[in-house]
Amino acid sequence: MKPYTPSEDSRPFIVAVEKTIRRYRMLTPGDTVLAGVSGGPDSVALLHLLAAIAQKWSIRLVAAYLNHKLRREAEQEANFVADLSARLSIPCEIGSEDVARYRSLRHISVQQAAREIRYRFYNETAVKHSARKIALGHHSDDNAESVLIHFLRGSGPLGLSGIPPVRDNKFIRPLIDMTRKEIISFLDQNRIEYLTDESNKSFKYLRNRIRHELIPGLKANYNPNIVRQLHHLSAILREEEDFWETAVIPTFQDLTIKKGADFIGLDLEGLRQLHPALRKRVIRKGVATIKGDLKRIEFKHIEAIEKLIISLKPSVSFDLPGRVCVTREPETLLFYSHRPGDITPQCYTIHDIEEEVYIRQIDAVLRLSVCEPSAALLAEAGPSCVFLDLDTIQFPLIVRNFVPGDRFRPLGMSGTKKVKDFFIDEKVPIRVRKLCPIVLSEGAVIWIGGYRLSELVKITSQTRKVLKLELLGYNLFK
């Protein structure tokens, strides 16, 4: 890579950016840095800035451009980035993805689709070149716009904390403390060419309306330093959010009483006892844990979950963006990665004794074995381990989900009862009813896994052989 020497007039700009890099510990000597370059002023300035400090900081650079196949100018941009990288002797990766098709498949906005595709491309390219850092060209004006976007959408403190200078110790934004005006000045001082994306002028996008209407109005009529003030506000809130996280994690862990592959449950009474500020953050942590992020989650969603906690209704639920479902049981607030009713029905067949079956839905194993009748068996019996008279059943046994209309004769009763009514009487949560394994022999329910055996298969004084049914790893009720 050829050393890039900027003009003396632009040295203050470079010094200021290096101060940001040190402040947030963005770079380490020996790093390979992938720079996302679109051809616009911000990313072009970023690439030149990194080239100017590369030798001093002992870093290696790689440029990356992604064609989203949304605009005719994309080919020109790709050629521009490739030529720019060649002049600076920086390796360059040019990618191409059909964002419109991806958007259609995912049913999301164009902006969201483009962002997901772009970050995936950056991550894959970084792995290819063993790059530990991915540099992006966001600056303080971008951050101020993001703060206003989140404010207008009703976001809480996390949204108002804006664009982080460093994310996941991988994505870095060296220009985050610089203004758009300072970046353009750096480019002009060094006579650096860049491209202009005409779509940035379109008023159909909220960010552009904020950039070209709202912020200029705030500058002219209220505060000429509004961008700096919003950027400063975001830094304050980000620092406070970092502090809050240290308090939220142990509280969240203490309140977690149920956990599965696709859900997590928090102690309802414990949530009620929390200070409202801490409770909101614990709720947000629950959403982020099950969803993976907080994208499209707004303050109104957190407030709605708070109302769910204090609701007088015994069992209520609602959906959040990203297919997350929040529901309440008598003692638990549950976060699901899907609606409990969306569970795919499953059915397993057990053909013989000494067999076991893995039930994927509940991540448990149903194991069968034969033993001799004895009084000692009663000591082993429990919700997940039952003993029945082998002569009262016929193979194959069927293991499936609860089906409306199921009936059985609970142990100790003379008549039959709807399984649904049994669940209601036993206060079995709706989510558990849908997952509960039901064991049948010749079409008759002989065991509601984890709850009750049928009277029809109980051990008597005439029993010669005992069949043991055991659910291993089934912790749905704990």
C-alpha positions in Angstrom: 0.0 0.0 0.0 1.3 3.4 -1.0 1.6 5.9 2.0 -1.0 8.6 1.5 0.2 12.1 2.5 -2.6 14.6 3.1 -2.2 18.4 2.9 -0.8 20.2 5.9 -4.1 22.1 6.1 -6.0 18.9 6.9 -3.6 17.8 9.7 -6.0 19.1 12.5 -8.7 16.9 11.0 -6.5 13.8 11.1 -5.3 14.6 14.7 -9.0 14.9 15.8 -9.9 11.6 14.3 -6.9 9.9 15.9 -8.0 11.3 19.2 -11.4 9.5 18.6 -9.6 6.3 17.7 -7.6 6.4 20.9 -10.6 7.4 23.1 -12.6 4.4 22.0 -9.6 2.0 21.5 -10.7 1.3 17.9 -7.4 0.1 16.6 -4.5 -2.1 17.7 -1.2 -2.3 15.9 -1.2 -5.2 13.5 -4.9 -5.0 12.8 -6.3 -5.7 9.3 -9.1 -3.2 8.8 -11.9 -3.7 6.3 -13.3 -0.3 5.2 -16.8 -0.1 3.8 -16.6 2.3 0.8 -19.7 3.4 -1.2 -18.0 6.1 -3.2 -19.7 8.9 -1.2 -17.9 11.6 0.6 -17.9 10.0 4.1 -16.5 6.6 3.1 -14.0 8.1 0.6 -12.7 10.4 3.4 -12.6 7.4 5.7 -10.5 5.4 3.3 -8.0 8.3 2.7 -7.8 8.9 6.5 -7.0 5.3 7.2 -4.5 5.3 4.4 -2.8 8.4 5.9 -2.4 6.8 9.4 -1.9 3.1 8.3 1.9 3.2 8.6 1.9 5.0 11.9 -0.7 2.7 13.4 0.8 -0.5 11.8 -2.5 -1.5 10.2 -3.3 -3.2 6.9 -6.3 -2.0 4.8 -8.9 -3.7 2.6 -11.7 -1.8 0.8 -15.1 -3.3 0.2 -18.0 -2.2 -2.0 -21.4 -3.9 -2.4 -23.7 -3.3 -5.3 -27.3 -3.6 -4.0 -28.8 -3.8 -7.5 -31.2 -1.0 -6.7 -29.8 1.9 -8.8 -28.3 2.3 -12.3 -25.4 4.2 -10.8 -24.1 1.2 -8.9 -21.8 0.0 -11.7 -20.2 3.5 -11.9 -19.8 3.5 -8.1 -18.2 0.0 -8.1 -15.7 1.1 -10.8 -15.0 4.3 -8.9 -14.2 2.5 -5.6 -12.1 -0.1 -7.5 -10.0 2.7 -9.2 -9.7 4.6 -5.9 -8.4 1.6 -4.1 -6.0 0.8 -6.9 -4.5 4.3 -6.7 -4.0 3.8 -3.0 -2.7 0.3 -3.5 -5.4 -1.1 -1.2 -6.9 -4.5 -2.0 -10.6 -4.1 -2.9 -13.5 -6.5 -2.9 -16.6 -5.8 -5.0 -19.7 -7.7 -4.2 -23.2 -7.8 -5.7 -26.5 -8.8 -4.1 -30.2 -8.6 -5.1 -31.6 -6.6 -2.2 -35.0 -6.3 -3.8 -35.4 -10.1 -3.9 -34.1 -10.4 -0.3 -36.6 -7.7 0.8 -39.4 -9.6 -0.8 -38.5 -12.9 0.8 -38.1 -11.3 4.2 -41.1 -8.8 4.0 -39.0 -5.9 5.4 -38.2 -2.4 4.2 -35.7 -1.7 1.5 -33.4 0.1 4.0 -33.5 -2.8 6.4 -32.9 -5.3 3.6 -29.9 -3.3 2.3 -28.4 -3.0 5.7 -28.7 -6.7 6.5 -27.2 -7.7 3.1 -24.4 -5.1 3.4 -23.4 -6.2 6.9 -23.4 -9.8 5.9 -21.1 -8.9 3.0 -18.8 -7.0 5.3 -18.6 -9.9 7.7 -17.9 -12.5 5.1 -15.3 -10.3 3.4 -13.6 -9.6 6.7 -13.3 -13.3 7.4 -11.8 -13.8 3.9 -9.1 -11.3 4.6 -8.7 -12.0 8.4 -9.8 -8.5 9.2 -10.5 -8.0 12.9 -12.1 -4.5 12.4 -14.7 -3.2 10.0 -14.5 0.6 9.6 -17.6 2.6 8.6 -18.0 6.2 7.7 -20.7 7.4 10.1 -20.2 10.9 11.5 -21.8 13.2 14.1 -24.5 14.4 11.7 -25.5 10.8 11.0 -25.6 10.3 14.8 -27.7 13.4 15.4 -30.2 12.3 12.7 -30.4 8.8 14.3 -31.1 10.4 17.7 -34.0 12.4 16.2 -35.3 9.4 14.3 -35.5 7.4 17.5 -37.0 10.3 19.4 -39.7 10.7 16.8 -40.5 7.0 17.0 -40.8 7.1 20.8 -37.7 5.2 21.6 -36.2 5.0 25.1 -32.7 5.9 26.3 -31.0 3.1 24.3 -32.4 4.4 21.0 -31.5 8.0 22.0 -27.9 6.8 22.7 -27.5 6.9 18.9 -24.8 5.2 16.8 -22.1 3.5 18.9 -18.5 4.4 18.0 -17.6 0.8 18.5 -19.9 -2.2 18.3 -19.0 -5.8 19.2 -15.3 -4.8 19.3 -15.4 -5.2 15.5 -17.4 -2.3 13.8 -15.6 1.0 14.3 -16.5 4.5 13.3 -13.4 6.7 13.3 -15.3 9.7 11.9 -18.1 9.6 14.5 -16.9 12.8 16.3 -16.5 14.8 13.0 -19.2 16.8 11.3 -20.3 16.5 7.7 -18.9 20.0 7.1 -15.5 19.0 8.5 -15.4 15.9 6.3 -16.2 17.9 3.1 -13.5 20.4 4.1 -10.9 17.6 4.4 -11.9 16.3 1.0 -11.7 19.8 -0.6 -8.3 20.6 1.0 -6.9 17.4 -0.5 -8.8 17.7 -3.8 -10.2 14.3 -3.3 -13.0 13.3 -5.7 -16.2 11.5 -4.5 -19.6 10.6 -5.8 -23.0 12.0 -4.8 -25.9 9.6 -4.3 -29.0 11.3 -5.6 -31.3 9.1 -3.5 -30.0 11.0 -0.5 -32.1 13.9 -1.7 -35.3 12.0 -1.8 -37.9 13.2 0.7 -39.7 9.9 0.8 -37.1 8.7 3.4 -37.5 10.0 7.0 -33.7 10.4 7.4 -33.5 12.7 4.4 -36.4 14.8 5.6 -34.7 15.2 9.0 -31.4 16.0 7.3 -32.8 18.6 4.8 -35.7 20.0 6.7 -35.8 19.4 10.4 -32.1 19.9 11.3 -31.7 23.1 9.2 -34.9 24.5 10.8 -33.5 23.7 14.3 -30.2 25.3 13.4 -31.8 28.5 12.0 -34.5 29.0 14.6 -33.3 27.3 17.9 -29.7 26.3 18.2 -27.0 26.6 15.5 -25.0 23.9 17.4 -27.9 21.4 17.5 -25.9 18.6 15.8 -23.1 18.8 18.4 -25.7 19.0 21.2 -27.5 15.9 20.0 -24.2 14.1 19.5 -23.2 15.0 23.0 -26.6 13.9 24.4 -26.2 10.5 22.7 -22.7 10.1 24.3 -24.1 10.8 27.8 -27.0 8.4 27.4 -24.7 5.7 25.9 -22.4 6.0 29.0 -25.4 5.7 31.3 -26.7 2.7 29.4 -23.4 1.0 29.9 -23.7 1.6 33.6 -27.3 0.3 33.7 -26.3 -2.8 31.9 -24.0 -3.8 34.8 -27.1 -3.6 37.1 -29.5 -5.2 34.7 -27.5 -8.4 34.0 -27.5 -9.8 37.6 -31.1 -8.8 38.2 -32.2 -10.4 35.0 -30.4 -13.6 35.9 -32.0 -13.6 39.4 -35.5 -13.2 37.9 -35.1 -15.9 35.2 -37.0 -18.9 36.4 -37.7 -20.7 33.1 -35.6 -21.1 30.0 -35.8 -23.1 26.8 -34.5 -23.1 23.3 -37.1 -20.6 22.1 -38.4 -19.0 25.3 -37.4 -17.4 28.6 -39.6 -16.8 31.7 -39.2 -14.1 34.4 -40.6 -14.2 37.9 -43.7 -12.0 37.7 -43.8 -10.9 41.3 -40.1 -10.1 41.3 -40.7 -7.8 38.3 -43.5 -6.0 40.1 -41.1 -5.3 43.0 -38.5 -3.6 40.8 -38.1 0.2 40.5 -39.9 1.1 37.2 -36.6 2.3 35.6 -34.9 -1.0 36.3 -38.0 -3.0 35.4 -38.1 -1.4 31.9 -34.5 -2.4 31.3 -35.0 -6.0 32.5 -38.0 -6.2 30.1 -35.9 -4.9 27.3 -33.2 -7.4 28.2 -35.8 -10.2 28.0 -36.8 -9.0 24.5 -33.2 -8.7 23.3 -32.3 -12.2 24.7 -35.0 -14.0 22.8 -35.0 -11.8 19.7 -31.3 -11.3 19.3 -31.5 -7.5 19.1 -33.8 -4.5 19.8 -34.5 -3.4 16.2 -37.9 -1.9 15.8 -38.6 -2.2 19.5 -39.9 1.1 20.7 -40.7 2.6 24.1 -44.4 1.9 23.5 -43.6 -1.8 23.3 -41.8 -1.8 26.7 -44.7 0.2 28.3 -47.2 -2.4 26.9 -45.2 -5.2 28.5 -45.3 -3.3 31.8 -49.0 -3.1 31.6 -49.1 -6.8 30.9 -47.2 -7.4 34.2 -49.9 -5.6 36.3 -52.9 -6.7 34.2 -55.8 -8.4 36.1 -56.3 -10.9 33.3 -54.9 -14.3 34.3 -53.5 -15.1 30.8 -52.8 -12.4 28.2 -50.3 -12.0 25.4 -49.3 -9.8 22.4 -46.8 -9.8 19.6 -43.8 -7.6 19.1 -41.9 -6.8 15.9 -39.7 -9.7 14.8 -42.3 -12.4 15.6 -41.5 -12.1 19.3 -44.5 -13.1 21.5 -44.8 -11.9 25.1 -47.3 -13.8 27.3 -48.2 -13.9 31.0 -49.0 -16.9 33.2 -50.0 -16.7 36.8 -46.5 -16.4 38.1 -44.3 -15.9 35.0 -43.8 -13.4 32.2 -42.6 -15.3 29.1 -40.8 -14.1 26.0 -41.1 -16.4 22.9 -39.3 -16.4 19.6 -42.7 -17.3 18.0 -46.3 -17.5 19.1 -46.9 -20.6 21.3 -49.7 -21.6 18.9 -47.3 -21.7 16.0 -45.7 -24.9 17.3 -45.5 -27.6 14.7 -47.4 -30.7 15.6 -45.3 -33.8 16.1 -46.1 -37.5 16.3 -43.8 -40.4 17.2 -44.4 -44.1 17.1 -42.9 -46.5 19.6 -42.9 -50.1 18.3 -41.5 -52.1 21.1 -40.3 -52.3 24.7 -36.8 -51.2 25.6 -37.1 -48.4 23.1 -36.7 -44.6 23.5 -37.7 -41.6 21.4 -36.3 -38.1 21.3 -39.0 -35.4 21.4 -37.5 -32.4 19.7 -40.2 -29.9 20.7 -39.3 -30.2 24.4 -35.7 -31.4 24.0 -36.5 -34.5 26.1 -36.2 -38.3 25.7 -39.1 -40.7 26.5 -37.5 -44.0 27.6 -39.3 -47.3 28.1 -38.1 -50.2 30.2 -39.6 -53.3 31.8 -39.3 -54.2 35.5 -40.8 -56.5 38.1 -43.7 -55.2 40.3 -42.5 -54.1 43.8 -43.5 -51.7 46.5 -40.1 -49.9 45.9 -41.4 -48.6 42.5 -43.7 -46.1 44.3 -40.6 -44.3 45.7 -39.4 -43.6 42.1 -42.7 -42.5 40.7 -43.3 -38.9 40.0 -44.5 -36.4 37.3 -41.9 -37.4 34.8 -41.6 -41.1 35.8 -44.6 -43.5 35.9 -45.2 -47.2 36.1 -48.1 -49.1 34.4 -49.3 -52.6 33.9 -47.7 -53.9 30.7 -50.6 -56.3 30.0 -53.0 -53.3 29.7 -51.4 -51.8 26.7 -50.8 -52.7 23.0 -47.9 -51.6 20.8 -47.2 -49.5 18.9 -47.6 -46.6 21.3 -48.2 -43.1 19.9 -46.6 -40.0 21.4 -48.1 -36.7 20.1 -49.3 -33.2 21.0 -52.6 -32.5 22.7 -55.5 -32.5 20.3 -58.8 -30.7 21.1 -61.3 -33.4 22.0 -58.9 -35.7 23.7 -60.4 -37.5 26.7 -58.9 -39.8 29.3 -59.7 -41.4 32.7 -57.4 -39.8 35.3 -55.8 -42.1 37.9 -58.2 -42.4 40.8 -61.3 -41.4 38.9 -64.2 -43.6 37.8 -65.3 -41.5 34.8 -63.5 -39.8 31.8 -62.6 -36.2 31.5 -61.6 -33.9 28.6 -57.8 -33.4 28.6 -58.5 -29.7 28.1 -60.6 -29.6 31.3 -57.9 -31.5 33.1 -55.3 -28.9 32.0 -57.6 -26.0 33.2 -58.2 -27.6 36.6 -54.5 -28.2 37.1 -53.8 -24.6 36.0 -51.4 -25.9 33.2 -50.2 -22.9 31.2 -51.4 -22.7 27.6 -47.8 -22.9 26.3 -47.3 -26.1 28.2 -50.5 -27.7 27.0 -49.4 -27.3 23.4 -46.0 -28.9 24.1 -47.1 -31.6 26.6 -46.4 -35.1 25.3 -49.5 -37.3 25.2 -49.0 -41.1 25.1 -51.7 -43.3 23.6 -52.3 -47.0 23.3 -54.9 -48.2 20.7 -56.1 -44.6 20.5 -56.7 -44.2 24.2 -54.7 -41.6 26.2 -52.7 -43.5 28.9 -50.4 -40.8 30.1 -50.3 -37.0 30.0 -46.5 -36.7 30.2 -45.4 -34.9 33.3 -48.9 -34.8 34.9 -51.2 -37.8 35.2 -51.4 -41.5 34.4 -54.6 -43.1 33.2 -56.7 -45.3 35.6 -56.9 -47.9 32.8 -53.2 -48.8 33.0 -52.5 -48.6 36.7 -50.6 -51.4 38.6 -52.8 -53.8 40.6 -52.2 -56.9 42.6 -52.7 -58.9 39.4 -49.9 -57.1 37.6 -47.2 -59.5 36.3 -44.9 -57.1 34.4 -44.4 -53.3 34.8 -43.7 -50.9 32.1 -41.7 -47.8 33.1 -42.2 -44.6 31.2 -39.6 -41.9 31.9 -39.2 -38.4 30.5 -35.6 -37.4 30.7 -34.5 -33.8 30.4 -38.1 -32.5 30.5 -37.8 -29.3 32.6 -40.7 -27.3 31.1 -42.4 -26.9 34.5 -39.4 -25.9 36.5 
